Amino acid sequence: MSKLTLDSFKNKSKKAKKNNTNFIKVGLSTCGIAAGADTVFNVLKEELKKKEINVPVLRCGCAGMCYAEPLVEVKIEGMPWIIYGKVNEDVALKIIRKHVARKQVINDYIFSIKDE
């Protein structure tokens, strides 16, 4: 195994970003889990599997907006990079069925739109 240098880390990060143009991240820190993020995470994964959509669902930590948990960050090519808040099971299904599958933004749950 080779030694990880700053340059090799930057190269790996660039490759990972290039390969992950589409992803869904769920905040699974303590505040997220307390608000039901673990359930949301499972619903997202199951619905993607049912619909045979290949988008990775990733775990991440606290984004600092505990009041808006569960938070779900969605980056789909051709769509704005959005963080949805107060996501429950129904909203999670809408994220997959509308945002991911039909490329429609779900306005009522947007907490942030990120710049790339």
Secondary structure by P-SEA (a helix, b strand, c coil): cccccaaaaaaaaaaaaaacccbbbbbccaaaaaacaaaaaaaaaaaaaaaccbbbbbbbccccccccccbbbbbcccccbbbbccccaaaaaaaaaccccccccccccccccccc
